[in-house]
Amino acid sequence: MTTRANIVVIGGGLAGMSAALEALHQTRNAVGVSVALLEKEARTGGNSAKASSGINGVLTRTQKAQGVADSVKAFARDTERSGHGRSNETLVHKLTEDSTAAVTWLQKEFGLDLDVLAQLGGHSAPRTHRRPEVGGKPQPVGWGIVSALAERLGAFARDGSGRFRLETGARVTQLLKASDGGVAGAEYETANGARHRVQADVVVLATGGFAGEGARPGFLRQFAPQLAGLASTNGAFATGDGLRLASALGAALVDMDQVQVHPTGFVAAADPANPTKFLAAEALRGEGGILLDAQGARFVDELDTRDRVTAAIFHHCATPDTCARHNSTTSGQGPSAAAFLVLPQTAADRFGLGSLGFYAKMGLVSRADGVDDLAAALRVDAKVLRKTLDAYDTARSTSGQSDAYGKSVFPEAVAAAEAYFWGVVTPVTHYCMGGLRFDVRTRVLRAADGAPIRGLLAAGEVTGGLHGANRLAGNSLLECVVYGREAGRQASMEVEAL
């Protein structure tokens, strides 16, 4: 069966939904303009639904209300430093410049209460926004955002205009090529095996990355084989589909070897070898959590960039002992490097006891009453642990100076907590900085000559070049909104120009 839509969006995560909504908004007064969103899974959300640390933004109403001094320039500088000189400055400028509008859009247009701020690794100010708990119940930021956008798209689908349709269980198998080398639509397969075609003026790729491939043949094994054996936070759906679709039309790829390993994925004591891990959100460290090795000593600035914290865990904790000691029946089956993540009560309160309660129900976090109880739980020498905690608080009391690990931001004291919450964490593949080469207007560029491929746009993790060698926490949800909306605007402009 063949149908038609002016704009086809492939991928129903935050980038794809942002693109669809913006296109519908931009063209709501244009007769006949239509949008089709194709999602290969049974429901929308993708990895965006799993995001837990927040979305970055500067000069927002939340920052202003809390008296945070920040700027676009500082945010851009942090992002470029994190990328180790490989970030595209033009793309970074748009990301940071549009961050205010992105957060404001979510707050005003969808009523999302992004009122909790945290300063996460590599950031020079608190600018990562997330949702507060309600009645002691967690309000996951990623899930809240994608749910709000999905609800709005559902209203468009039901309004009787026929301008928007969503198809889930629709796996795109190829892009249709026009006679001029541009894109003319997509071919897809539904769950029952039926094949369909949708003709379009513009196609937006928002299919995510490939960090969910694991050891299966694919981009991860091709470009970063050293990571293929690591566990991942990604769903199994993150298999680089959009990269294959666009590459078949001659699209350029960039930074494909740059795959982010998040330092903290929770290791479940009951199933340490599970290849899919729950993310131990960076906000846990942003609110005051610390990392300890198997002896109960610190070894890194917990708020350094993700790549550096990950490297420190591999260097100082490259042993299965931490996991094996806490699950003797599966000794040797867990990750090869693991550390303890410990939060004092005050940090736990700031992060949200409801969220920690969820982790506890999943068998990922435990509680200890006081230092001695914590030492017993971690099976470390209590004297070593006390020395570690006391040294941290001493450094915290020395305002403006860095400790032995370079840490200068100490959110909470740790030595005299009434209680502690702890879990075992390990590095996990998390995000692909590499992807399709694109420009600030979200146009996908051709490998042969760097020119845009007519009718092909992209947004979100499927793209490359923005983050360079490392992504800052909170910039993933942000790029999905900023560049997803830009793709929607660009798509509607291209349709109206025909």
C-alpha positions in Angstrom: 0.0 0.0 0.0 1.2 3.5 -0.8 0.2 6.6 1.1 1.4 10.2 1.1 2.4 12.8 3.7 4.2 16.1 3.1 6.6 15.3 6.0 7.6 11.9 7.3 9.4 11.7 10.6 11.2 8.4 11.3 11.6 7.7 15.0 9.3 8.5 17.9 11.7 9.6 20.6 12.0 13.2 21.9 13.7 14.5 18.7 11.1 12.9 16.4 8.1 14.1 18.4 9.6 17.6 18.8 10.1 17.7 15.0 6.5 16.5 14.3 5.0 19.0 16.7 7.0 21.9 15.4 6.1 21.1 11.8 2.4 20.9 12.7 2.6 24.2 14.6 4.5 25.9 11.8 2.0 24.7 9.1 -1.2 24.6 11.1 -2.8 27.2 8.8 -1.6 25.6 5.6 -4.2 23.6 3.8 -3.2 20.0 3.1 0.1 19.9 5.0 0.4 16.6 6.7 2.9 14.7 8.9 3.4 11.0 9.4 5.5 9.7 12.3 6.8 6.1 11.9 8.1 4.3 15.1 9.4 0.8 14.9 8.6 -0.1 18.5 5.2 -0.7 20.0 5.2 2.8 21.6 6.9 6.1 21.3 9.6 7.4 23.7 12.8 5.6 22.8 15.9 6.2 25.0 14.5 9.7 25.8 12.0 8.1 28.1 14.8 6.7 30.2 16.6 10.0 30.7 16.8 10.8 34.4 19.4 13.5 35.1 17.6 16.4 33.3 17.7 18.9 30.5 20.2 21.8 30.3 19.2 25.4 29.9 20.6 28.8 30.7 18.8 32.0 31.7 15.7 30.1 32.4 13.0 31.1 34.9 14.2 28.3 37.2 17.8 29.6 37.2 16.6 33.2 37.8 14.3 32.1 40.6 17.2 30.4 42.3 19.7 33.2 41.7 22.0 31.2 39.5 24.5 33.3 37.5 25.0 31.6 34.2 25.4 32.5 30.5 25.3 31.1 27.0 29.0 31.8 26.7 29.8 29.7 29.8 27.5 26.9 28.7 29.1 26.8 25.2 32.6 26.8 26.8 31.7 23.9 29.0 30.2 22.0 26.1 33.3 22.6 23.8 35.7 21.7 26.6 33.8 18.4 27.2 34.2 17.6 23.5 38.0 17.9 23.6 38.2 20.2 20.6 36.1 18.0 18.3 32.8 19.8 18.6 31.4 21.8 15.8 31.3 25.3 17.2 28.3 26.4 15.0 26.2 23.5 16.2 27.3 24.1 19.8 26.3 27.8 19.6 22.8 27.0 18.4 22.4 24.3 21.1 23.4 26.7 23.9 21.8 29.8 22.4 18.4 28.1 22.0 18.5 26.3 25.4 16.5 29.0 27.1 13.7 28.7 24.5 13.8 24.9 24.7 13.3 24.7 28.4 10.7 27.5 28.3 8.8 25.6 25.6 8.5 22.6 27.8 7.5 24.6 30.8 5.0 26.9 29.2 3.6 24.8 26.3 3.3 21.6 28.3 3.2 22.7 31.9 6.2 20.7 32.9 7.6 21.7 36.3 11.3 21.6 35.6 12.1 23.4 38.9 14.9 21.3 40.3 18.5 22.3 39.3 21.7 20.4 39.7 25.3 21.1 38.7 26.5 18.0 37.0 29.9 16.8 35.7 31.8 19.2 33.5 29.3 22.1 34.1 30.4 25.4 35.7 27.0 26.2 37.0 23.7 24.5 38.0 21.8 24.3 34.7 20.4 20.8 34.5 16.7 20.9 35.1 14.5 18.0 36.3 11.1 17.5 37.9 10.5 17.5 41.7 8.9 14.5 43.4 5.2 14.8 44.0 3.8 13.3 47.2 7.0 11.3 47.6 6.6 9.8 44.2 9.4 10.2 41.6 8.7 12.2 38.4 11.3 10.9 35.9 12.2 13.8 33.7 12.6 12.0 30.4 9.4 10.0 30.8 7.5 13.2 31.8 8.7 15.1 28.8 8.0 12.4 26.2 4.6 11.6 27.7 3.6 15.3 27.5 4.6 15.5 23.8 3.0 12.1 23.0 -0.3 13.3 24.5 -0.2 16.5 22.4 0.5 14.4 19.2 -2.4 12.2 20.2 -4.7 15.2 20.2 -3.6 16.0 16.7 -4.2 12.5 15.6 -7.8 12.6 16.9 -8.8 16.1 15.7 -10.3 14.8 12.5 -8.2 16.9 10.2 -6.1 14.0 8.9 -3.0 16.2 9.1 -1.1 13.8 11.5 -0.9 10.1 11.8 1.3 7.9 14.0 2.2 4.3 13.1 3.9 2.2 15.7 5.4 -1.2 14.9 6.6 0.4 11.6 10.2 -0.5 10.8 11.6 1.6 7.9 13.6 -0.5 5.5 14.7 2.1 3.0 14.4 5.7 1.9 12.9 6.3 -1.5 15.2 8.1 -3.8 14.1 10.8 -6.2 15.4 11.2 -9.7 17.6 14.2 -8.6 19.2 12.2 -5.8 17.1 13.6 -3.1 14.6 11.8 -0.9 11.0 11.0 -1.9 9.7 9.1 1.0 10.2 5.8 2.8 9.4 2.1 2.6 8.5 0.3 5.9 7.4 -3.0 7.2 4.7 -3.5 9.9 4.6 -6.2 12.6 2.5 -8.5 10.4 5.1 -8.4 7.7 3.2 -6.2 5.3 5.2 -3.7 3.3 4.1 -0.1 2.8 5.4 3.0 1.1 4.8 6.6 2.1 5.7 9.3 -0.4 6.9 12.6 1.1 8.4 15.9 0.3 10.7 15.8 3.3 11.9 13.0 5.6 13.3 13.7 9.1 15.5 11.0 10.6 15.3 10.8 14.4 16.2 7.2 14.9 18.8 7.5 17.7 22.2 5.9 18.0 23.6 2.4 18.0 24.8 1.9 21.6 22.2 -0.8 22.0 23.9 -3.2 19.5 26.1 -4.8 22.1 28.1 -7.7 20.7 25.9 -8.1 17.7 27.3 -7.3 14.3 26.9 -3.6 13.5 28.4 -0.1 13.9 29.6 -0.6 17.5 31.7 -3.6 16.5 32.9 -1.8 13.4 33.9 1.5 14.9 34.4 0.9 18.6 35.0 -2.9 19.0 36.6 -2.4 22.4 33.2 -1.5 23.8 31.1 -4.3 22.2 31.3 -6.4 25.3 30.2 -3.7 27.8 26.7 -3.6 29.2 24.5 -0.8 28.0 21.7 1.5 29.3 20.2 1.5 25.8 17.2 -0.4 24.7 17.8 -3.2 22.2 16.1 -0.9 19.6 19.2 1.4 19.4 20.7 -0.2 16.4 21.7 2.7 14.1 18.8 2.2 11.6 18.9 5.8 10.4 22.6 5.7 9.7 22.1 2.7 7.4 19.2 4.3 5.7 21.0 7.6 5.0 24.3 6.0 4.1 22.6 4.1 1.3 21.9 7.5 -0.2 25.5 8.7 0.2 25.2 10.6 3.5 28.4 11.5 5.3 29.2 10.0 8.7 31.3 11.7 11.4 32.9 10.7 14.7 31.6 7.2 14.5 34.3 5.9 16.9 33.2 8.3 19.6 30.8 6.3 21.8 30.2 7.6 25.3 30.6 5.2 28.2 28.6 6.4 31.2 30.6 5.8 34.4 27.6 4.6 36.5 25.2 1.9 35.5 23.7 0.0 38.4 24.8 -3.6 39.0 21.9 -5.7 40.3 23.2 -8.1 43.0 20.7 -10.7 41.8 21.8 -10.4 38.1 25.2 -8.8 37.8 25.8 -10.2 34.3 22.7 -8.7 32.8 23.8 -6.8 29.6 21.2 -4.1 30.1 21.7 -1.8 33.1 19.6 0.8 34.9 21.4 4.1 34.7 22.6 5.5 38.0 21.7 9.0 37.1 24.5 11.6 37.1 22.2 13.7 39.3 23.0 11.2 42.1 26.6 12.5 42.1 25.4 16.0 41.3 23.4 16.1 44.6 26.4 14.8 46.6 27.0 11.1 45.9 30.6 9.9 46.0 32.5 7.0 44.4 34.6 4.6 46.4 36.9 1.7 45.4 36.9 -1.8 46.8 39.0 -0.6 49.8 36.6 2.3 50.7 38.8 5.1 49.3 37.9 7.8 46.8 39.8 8.0 43.5 38.2 10.6 41.3 36.4 14.0 41.1 32.9 12.7 41.0 31.8 15.8 39.0 34.5 15.5 36.3 33.3 14.8 32.8 31.9 11.4 32.0 34.9 10.2 30.0 37.3 11.0 32.8 35.2 9.4 35.6 34.8 6.3 33.4 38.6 6.1 32.8 39.2 6.4 36.6 36.9 3.6 37.4 38.6 1.3 34.8 42.0 2.3 36.2 41.3 2.1 39.9 38.5 -0.5 40.1 39.4 -2.9 37.3 38.5 -6.0 39.3 35.4 -8.0 39.8 35.9 -8.1 43.5 33.5 -5.3 44.3 30.6 -7.1 42.7 31.7 -10.6 43.6 31.9 -9.9 47.3 28.2 -8.9 47.2 27.0 -11.9 45.3 29.2 -15.0 46.0 26.9 -17.2 43.8 27.8 -15.3 40.7 31.5 -14.5 41.3 33.3 -13.7 38.1 30.1 -13.2 36.1 29.7 -9.5 36.7 31.4 -6.5 35.1 35.2 -6.2 35.0 35.3 -2.8 36.7 32.9 -1.6 39.4 32.8 1.0 42.2 30.6 1.9 45.1 28.2 4.8 44.8 27.4 6.3 48.2 25.0 9.1 49.1 24.7 10.6 52.6 21.2 11.2 53.8 21.2 14.9 52.8 22.2 14.1 49.3 19.5 11.4 49.2 16.9 13.9 50.3 18.0 16.3 47.6 17.9 13.7 44.9 14.5 12.4 46.0 13.8 9.5 48.4 11.0 8.4 46.1 13.4 7.8 43.3 15.8 6.0 45.6 13.0 3.9 46.8 12.4 2.8 43.2 16.0 1.8 42.9 15.8 -0.1 46.2 12.7 -2.0 45.0 14.7 -3.0 41.9 17.5 -4.3 44.2 20.0 -1.7 43.1 20.3 0.5 46.2 20.6 -0.4 49.9 20.5 1.7 53.1 23.1 1.7 55.9 22.6 3.4 59.3 25.8 5.3 60.0 29.5 4.8 59.0 30.0 1.5 60.8 27.0 -0.1 59.2 28.1 1.3 55.8 31.5 -0.2 56.2 30.0 -3.6 57.1 27.7 -3.4 54.1 30.5 -2.5 51.7 32.8 -5.0 53.5 35.6 -2.5 53.8 37.7 -1.4 56.8 35.7 1.1 58.9 38.9 3.1 59.7 39.7 3.5 56.0 36.1 4.5 55.3 36.1 7.1 58.1 39.4 8.5 56.9 38.0 8.9 53.4 34.8 10.6 54.6 36.6 12.9 56.9 39.1 13.9 54.2 36.2 14.8 51.9 34.5 17.0 54.5 37.9 18.7 55.3 38.3 19.5 51.6 34.7 20.8 51.5 35.4 23.2 54.3 38.3 24.7 52.4 36.2 27.1 50.2 37.3 27.6 46.6 40.1 25.1 46.7 40.4 21.7 44.9 41.1 18.5 46.7 43.6 15.9 45.7 41.4 14.7 42.9 40.7 18.1 41.5 37.2 18.4 42.9 36.1 21.9 43.9 32.3 21.5 44.2 31.2 19.6 47.2 27.4 19.5 47.4 27.0 17.8 50.8 29.0 16.8 53.8 29.4 13.0 54.1 31.2 12.0 57.3 28.5 12.3 59.9 25.3 11.3 58.0 22.5 9.7 59.9 22.1 7.2 57.0 23.7 6.3 53.7 22.4 4.9 50.5 24.7 2.8 48.4 24.9 0.7 45.3 27.4 -1.0 43.0 28.0 0.8 39.6 29.9 0.0 36.5 30.7 1.8 33.2 28.1 1.2 30.5 27.8 2.2 26.8 25.3 5.0 26.8 25.4 7.4 23.9 26.8 7.9 20.4 28.5 11.2 19.7 29.0 10.1 16.1 26.4 9.9 13.4 25.2 11.7 10.3 27.0 14.9 9.4 24.5 17.7 9.4 24.3 21.5 9.4 22.7 24.0 11.7 19.5 23.8 9.7 19.5 20.0 10.3 20.1 19.2 6.7 22.0 15.9 6.2 25.2 16.4 4.1 26.5 14.2 1.3 29.8 12.4 1.8 30.9 13.1 -1.8 30.8 16.9 -1.8 29.4 18.1 1.6 26.2 19.4 -0.1 22.8 18.8 1.6 20.8 15.8 0.4 17.5 17.4 -0.8 14.6 16.5 1.4 16.6 14.7 4.1 16.9 16.2 7.6 18.1 14.7 10.9 17.9 15.4 14.6 19.0 13.8 17.9 21.4 11.0 18.5 21.4 9.9 14.9 23.5 13.0 14.1 27.2 13.6 14.8 29.6 16.4 15.2 27.8 18.4 17.9 29.3 16.8 21.0 32.8 15.9 19.8 34.6 13.3 21.9 32.3 13.5 25.0 28.7 14.7 25.8 27.8 16.7 28.8 25.0 15.4 31.0 21.7 17.1 30.1 22.7 17.9 26.6 21.0 14.9 25.0 17.4 15.9 25.9 18.4 19.5 25.0 19.7 18.6 21.5 16.5 16.6 20.9 14.3 19.6 21.6 16.5 22.2 20.0 17.4 20.3 16.8 14.1 18.4 16.7 12.2 21.7 16.6 14.6 23.1 14.1 14.0 20.1 11.8 10.3 20.6 12.1 10.6 24.3 11.1 13.0 23.4 8.3 10.8 20.7 7.0 7.7 22.9 6.9 9.7 25.6 5.1 10.8 23.2 2.5 7.3 21.9 1.9 5.9 25.4 1.6 8.6 26.4 -0.8 7.6 23.7 -3.3 
